[in-house]
Amino acid sequence: MSITKQDRDVFDRLTQLFEGYTQLQRVVDSVCPHSNQKLVAIAELEKSATWAIKAVMFNVFKSTRQT
């Protein structure tokens, strides 16, 4: 099985998201004092990451159905 250009593009997009969210979570973790607000910020960041990944993958599935 060979990797297509679309597969590589999806991998690159997901990698960018992972790196960006990981960096932001590290910043929040190092800058914010331990508090309920920090926990909420990290939980919401995780929720945002999930939706961003879903947006990328939804587009992949949508485009594969149309071809």
N, C-alpha and C positions, 0 to 999 in steps of 0.2 A: 504494500500500500504506500503510495507516494503522498507527500504533503503538498497540498495545493497552495496557490497564492492566497486564497481566501483563508485557509487554515493558518498560514503564517501571519496574516493581518490580524486575525482574531487573537492569536497567541500574543502578538505585540501589544494589542490594545489591553488585554487582560493583564499583561505584565506591567504596563504603564499604570493601570489602576492599582494593582497590588503595591507597587513601589510608592506611589503617591499617598495612598491611604496608610501604608506602614510608616512613612515619614511623618505624616500628620499625627498619627497616633503617638509616635515617640515624642513629638513636640508637646502635645497635650499632656502626656504623662510626665514629662520633665518640667513643664512650666506651671501647671496647675497644682495647687496643694490638694492633698487627699480630702475629698468632700463628696457629698451627694451630687453636686453639680458636675464634678469631674467624672463620676461614674455615669451620669446621664450623657455627658458629652461623648464619652467613649462608646456608650451603647448606641447613641444616635449616629455616630461615625460608622459603626459597624452596620447599622441599618442602611445608611447611605451607600456604603460599599456594596452591599447586597443588591440594592436597586440598580446601581451602576453596572454591575456584572450582568444582571438580568437584562438591562437595556442592550448591552453588547450581544448577548446570546439570543435574545428575542429577534434582533435584526438578522442574525445568522440563520435561524430557523425560518424566518419569514422569507428571506431571499432564496433558501434552498427549496422551499415549496413552490416558488414562482418559476423555477427553471425546469 
